[in-house]
């Protein structure tokens, strides 16, 4: 239920309230449009994330299957030593983009140089295949991380915008409208009362 604001019922306050009400309605419309656009973009990115995650999970299953095969073909201690010998320079570059005031990251995965410098005679071929599959999968994993971070940031912004829209729509604007109506009624009543007194005074003056 709308509440009347605690302000002085005079014409100056009435003028201020009317101006602030216009600003509030304009801000509400802008925030509502922003919320709708954010939700639309969020749904698009959420579908992208879902599809990308499905693809990655299928490819990860193949990679893990290769590792399980390699583990079955050699001793766990030898497999661990072999993996510790693998080296390389793994780098991810990050830039940020602004999407409707939401700062989202964009990760790029430059060409990597990875050396499989372990003894090929002591490691199964399935391990080489699994490591190459993981290296091929890395750009998609980086892309998925960026998209999921963007979706999370947009979800937080949507929630923040929704709270602002609700505050304007259900609190500030109704309260301002009710206060404007109350002040207008009081001013009208005061004007009618003043007019009545003036008419009485005028009649008294005429009678004398």
N, C-alpha and C positions, 0 to 999 in steps of 0.2 A: 504494500500500500504506500502511495506517495506521501511524503511528509513535507510540511511547510518549513522552509528554511528560516533560521533565526536572523532576520534582517529588519531594518527599519522600514515601515510601510510608507515610503515617500516616493516621489516621482523620479528622483535621482537613482535610487536603488532599483526601481522598476525598469528604468532605461538600461542600467548595468545588467540586470538579469535577462532582459530581452536580447541584448548583444551577446552575452555569454551563452544563451540558449541557441542562438543562431550558430555560434562557433561549435557548440557541443553537437548539434545535429550534423553539421558539416564534417566534424571529426568522426562522428559515428559512421557516416556513409563511407568515408575514406578507409577507416579501419575495417568495416564490413567488406569492402571491395578487396582490401589487402588479405583478409582472412580467406575469402573465397578463392583468390588467386593462389594463396599458399596451399590451401587444401588440394586444389587441382594439381599443382606442381608436386605436392607430396604424394598423391596417388600415383602419378606417372613414375616418380622415382621409386616408390615402393614396389611397383610391378617390375621395374628393371632389377631392383635388388633381389626380388624373389626368383626371377628367371636366372639371374647370374649365380645366385647361391645354388640353385638346382643343378646348373651345369658344373659348378665347381665341386659340389659334393659327389657327383658322378665321376669326375676326373680324379678327385682325391681317393675315391674307393679303388680306382685302378692303381694309383701310386702306392697305396697301402698294401694292395695285393702283391705288388712287385716287391715291396720290402719284406712281406711275410714269406714270399718265395725265397728271397735272398737269405733270410734268417734260417729257413729250413735247410738251405744248402750249405751253410757254414756255421761255425761255432759262434755263440753270442759275443765272446771276448774278441774274436778276430773281426767280427762285423763292427764292433764298437771302435776298435783300433783303426779299421779301414775308414770309417766315417770321420774320425778325428783328423785323419790325414788330408781330407778334402779341404781346400781353401779357396778363397776368392774374395772379390771386392763387391759387396752387395750394397747398392745405394738407392735411395728413393728421394726424389725431388718433390717439394711441396710448394704449391702456390695457392692463393686464396681468391675466391670469387664472391661477389656480393649479389645474392638473389633475393630481391625484395627485403633488404636490410638484414638478411641472414648471411652470415659469413661461413661459407662452406669450403672445405679443402678440395684441392685437385692434386692427386698424387701421380707423378710420372715415374716410370721405371726405365731408366736409361739402359742401354745395352750393357749387359753384365759380363764380367770376365771371371769365370769359375774354372779352377783347375782340379781335375780329378787325379791327383798325383799320388795315388796309392798303387800298390802292386797289383797289376791285372791278373797275375798268376795266382794270387791268394784270395781274390774276390770273385764271386759269381757274376756272370753276365747280366743276370736279372737285377743286380744292384745298380749297374750302369744305366740300365733302362729306367729304373725307378727314379734315380737322381736326375736324369734328363727330363723325365716327365714332371718332376717337381719344379725344375728350373723353367720349363715351358709354362707351368701353371702360375708362377709367381706374378706376372703382370695382371692376371685376372684376380688374384688375391688382393693385390694392391688396389685395383679398381673397385673391388667389393668393399674394402675398408673405407675408401673415400665415399662411396655411395651410401654406405650405412651411416657414416658420420654425418653426411648431408641430411639424410632422412631424420636422424635423431635431432639435429639442430633445428630443422624445420618443424618437427613435432613440438619442440619446446617453444618456438616462436608462435606457432598456431595457438598453443595453450595460453601464452601470455596475451596475444591479441584477442582471444576469445574472452578472457577475463576483463579486458578493457572495454570490449564491445558490450558485454553484459552490464558492466558498471555504468556505462553511459545510458544504455537502453532501459535498464530497470531501476536505476537509482538517480543519477544526476539529472537526466532529461525530465522524468516524471516529477521529481521534486521541484525543479525549476518551473515547470509548467504550472504546478499546483501553487507555488509561491506567487508567480505572476498573476494568476487568477485571483488569489486571495488579496494581494495588494491592490489590484484593479478594482475589486469589489469594495474594499475599504475606502479607496480614493473616490470612487463614484458615490458611495454613501456619504462621505464627508462633503463632497460637492453638492449633493442634494440637500444635506442639512444646512450648509452655508446659504444655498439659494433660498431655502425656506425661511431662514432667519432674515435674509435681506428683504424678502417679500413682506414679512411681518413688519419689519422696520419701516418699509416704504408705506404700508397701509397706515401705520401709526402717524407717520409724518403727514400724510394726506389728510388724516382725520383732524389734525391740529392746524 
